[in-house]
Structure formats: structure tokens, C-alpha cells
């Protein structure tokens, strides 16, 4: 995605993160937020990654407002490891909204 080899609808981009619509959406709004730097998963972050993780949180809030799901509610989810459902070995967050979600999620 970062290299542009796989085509998708980019909704936000900065020097450090890329945000795009999921090609297999699980909700009316399903956006992936990823760092451009390769980080395999949450177990691989370091102190130097704190700024990009903060940016992801801030941009998730911005995108929720842009997508008009901020008032009704949304989820920001990341999976860590195969048992949690992480299928791609690159840290990514799912911004999901536009419908009511149940709990527990899995």
C-alpha cells in the first residue's frame, strides 16, 4: 500500500502515516491507518514510535469527524498476533463505524 503497488482509496496521508479504505469493509466506514515505517505489530514498537502512534490516534479522530461517525460512535482496533486476528505483519489500525457494534467483539 505504502509503495503504491496495491491500489486503494487513500483518505489521508502524511510523511509518517497512510490511511485508506479497506478493500473488504466490515462496516459502512472501514479505514486502515498504518505507519509508513515498517513495524510488524504492537510487540515491535519502541519509544521512537510514540510520535507516529500519537499521530494515528489524532488522525483517527479527524477521520471519524470527516466520515460523520464521531457523534454516533466508532471503534479504533489493532490486532496483535495470529490468535487476535492479525493477518498482515505490518502494524495497522482499523477505524470502523457507521453501524451499531456488539460487545464482546470476538
C-alpha positions as CSV (number, residue, x, y, z in Angstrom):
1,X,0.0,0.0,0.0
2,X,2.7,2.4,1.0
3,X,4.7,1.8,-2.2
4,X,1.5,2.3,-4.3
5,X,1.7,-1.2,-5.8
6,X,-1.8,-2.1,-4.5
7,X,-4.5,0.4,-5.5
8,X,-6.9,1.7,-2.9
9,X,-8.7,4.9,-2.0
10,X,-6.3,7.0,0.1
11,X,-8.2,9.2,2.6
12,X,-5.3,10.8,4.4
13,X,-1.5,10.8,4.1
14,X,1.3,12.5,5.9
15,X,5.1,11.9,6.0
16,X,4.7,9.2,8.5
17,X,1.2,7.5,8.1
18,X,-1.1,6.4,5.3
19,X,-4.9,5.9,5.7
20,X,-7.0,4.2,3.2
21,X,-10.4,2.4,2.8
22,X,-10.3,-1.3,3.5
23,X,-10.8,-3.4,0.4
24,X,-13.0,-5.8,2.4
25,X,-15.0,-3.5,4.6
26,X,-16.6,-4.8,7.8
27,X,-18.7,-1.7,8.4
28,X,-20.0,1.2,6.3
29,X,-16.9,3.1,7.3
30,X,-13.7,0.9,7.4
31,X,-10.4,2.8,7.1
32,X,-7.0,1.4,7.8
33,X,-4.4,3.6,9.4
34,X,-0.8,2.5,9.1
35,X,2.7,3.8,9.8
36,X,4.8,4.2,6.7
37,X,7.7,2.8,8.7
38,X,7.6,-0.9,8.9
39,X,6.6,-2.1,12.3
40,X,5.4,-5.7,12.4
41,X,3.0,-5.3,15.3
42,X,2.4,-3.8,18.7
43,X,5.0,-6.1,20.2
44,X,7.6,-4.4,18.0
45,X,7.1,-0.7,18.8
46,X,9.8,1.3,20.6
47,X,9.9,4.7,22.3
48,X,10.9,6.3,19.0
49,X,7.5,5.2,17.6
50,X,5.5,7.1,20.2
51,X,5.0,10.2,17.9
52,X,3.6,8.1,15.0
53,X,1.3,6.2,17.3
54,X,0.0,9.5,18.7
55,X,-0.5,10.8,15.1
56,X,-2.6,7.7,14.3
57,X,-4.9,8.4,17.3
58,X,-5.2,12.0,16.3
59,X,-5.9,11.3,12.6
60,X,-8.4,8.6,13.6
61,X,-10.4,11.3,15.4
62,X,-10.1,13.6,12.4
63,X,-11.3,10.9,10.0
64,X,-14.2,9.9,12.3
65,X,-15.3,13.5,12.1
66,X,-14.8,13.7,8.4
67,X,-16.8,10.5,7.9
68,X,-19.6,11.8,10.2
69,X,-19.3,8.9,12.7
70,X,-17.8,10.9,15.5
71,X,-21.1,11.7,17.1
72,X,-22.7,8.2,16.9
73,X,-19.5,6.3,17.8
74,X,-16.7,4.3,16.2
75,X,-14.0,1.8,17.0
76,X,-10.3,2.0,16.6
77,X,-8.9,-1.5,16.7
78,X,-5.5,-3.1,16.3
79,X,-4.9,-6.8,16.5
80,X,-1.6,-8.2,17.8
81,X,-0.7,-11.8,16.8
82,X,-2.4,-14.6,14.9
83,X,-4.7,-15.5,17.7
84,X,-6.0,-12.0,17.9
85,X,-6.7,-11.9,14.1
86,X,-3.6,-10.1,12.8
87,X,-3.3,-11.4,9.3
88,X,-0.8,-8.8,7.9
89,X,2.6,-8.4,9.6
90,X,2.5,-4.6,9.5
91,X,1.0,-2.6,12.3
92,X,-2.3,-1.2,11.3
93,X,-5.4,0.2,13.0
94,X,-9.0,-0.3,11.8
95,X,-11.3,2.7,12.1
96,X,-14.8,1.2,12.0
97,X,-18.2,3.0,12.2
98,X,-21.5,3.7,10.6
99,X,-23.4,0.9,12.3
100,X,-24.0,-0.4,15.8
101,X,-21.5,-2.8,17.2
102,X,-22.0,-5.5,19.7
103,X,-19.8,-6.5,22.7
104,X,-17.8,-8.6,23.2
105,X,-16.4,-8.3,19.7
106,X,-15.0,-11.7,19.0
